[in-house]
Amino acid sequence: MNNVISMRAFKDAKEAGQSDLAYHAKILSMSKVELLDEMVRFQQERSRTGELTTPMMIQGRYLFRALEQSAETEELRILTRAYRRHLEFELAQLKQNQS
């Protein structure tokens, strides 16, 4: 019965995917200043929650990729690349632990 999934789990996964796409589209439409504001908001939310949740990791990956690509200084590019890689590592670990 490993092939059976609950309809609720399927619906939750589908909604999460749509939410991720909506956030990605939002990020792609932001200016550099808006991206920096979003980074501050992201960091504040992370501090408030005390941990990185899976949705935050996924959203952060989009955010920091966009920041990396639009960075005007090498320092910001290095910072955003490092944080994006950290998020990707955390997501990979999470997937591995779920397997």
C-alpha positions in Angstrom: 0.0 0.0 0.0 3.0 2.4 -0.4 1.4 3.7 -3.6 -1.6 5.0 -1.8 -1.6 8.7 -0.8 -4.2 10.6 1.0 -6.2 13.2 -0.9 -5.3 15.7 1.8 -1.6 15.1 1.4 -2.0 15.5 -2.3 -4.0 18.7 -1.9 -1.4 20.1 0.5 1.5 19.3 -1.8 -0.4 20.9 -4.8 -1.2 24.1 -2.8 2.4 24.3 -1.6 3.6 24.0 -5.2 1.3 26.7 -6.3 2.3 29.0 -3.4 6.0 28.5 -4.4 5.3 29.4 -8.0 3.4 32.5 -6.9 6.2 33.6 -4.6 8.8 32.9 -7.4 6.8 35.1 -9.8 6.6 37.8 -7.2 10.3 37.7 -6.6 11.0 37.9 -10.4 8.9 41.0 -10.7 10.7 42.9 -7.9 13.2 45.7 -8.3 16.6 45.5 -6.6 15.4 47.7 -3.7 12.3 45.5 -3.3 14.5 42.4 -3.2 16.6 43.9 -0.5 13.5 44.8 1.5 12.3 41.2 1.0 15.6 39.9 2.3 15.2 42.0 5.4 11.6 40.7 5.9 12.8 37.2 5.3 15.6 37.5 8.0 13.1 39.1 10.4 10.6 36.3 9.9 13.4 33.7 10.4 14.5 35.4 13.6 10.9 35.6 14.8 10.2 31.9 14.2 13.5 30.8 15.5 14.0 28.3 12.7 13.9 27.8 9.0 10.7 26.1 8.0 10.5 24.2 4.7 8.4 26.8 3.0 10.9 29.5 4.2 13.8 27.5 2.8 12.1 27.1 -0.6 11.1 30.8 -0.7 14.6 31.8 0.4 16.2 29.8 -2.3 14.2 31.9 -4.9 14.9 35.1 -3.1 18.6 34.7 -2.7 19.0 33.4 -6.3 17.4 36.6 -7.5 19.5 38.7 -5.2 22.6 36.9 -6.3 21.8 37.6 -10.0 21.0 41.3 -9.4 23.9 42.0 -7.0 25.9 45.1 -7.9 28.8 44.3 -5.6 30.9 41.1 -5.3 30.3 41.1 -1.5 26.6 40.9 -1.9 26.9 38.3 -4.6 29.1 36.2 -2.3 26.8 36.7 0.7 23.6 35.7 -1.3 25.3 32.8 -3.0 26.5 31.4 0.4 23.0 31.8 1.9 21.3 30.2 -1.1 23.7 27.3 -0.9 23.0 26.9 2.8 19.3 26.7 2.1 19.8 24.2 -0.7 21.9 22.1 1.7 19.2 22.2 4.4 16.6 21.2 1.8 18.7 18.3 0.6 19.2 17.1 4.2 15.5 17.4 4.8 14.7 15.3 1.7 17.3 12.7 2.7 15.9 12.4 6.2 12.4 11.9 4.8 13.6 9.0 2.5 
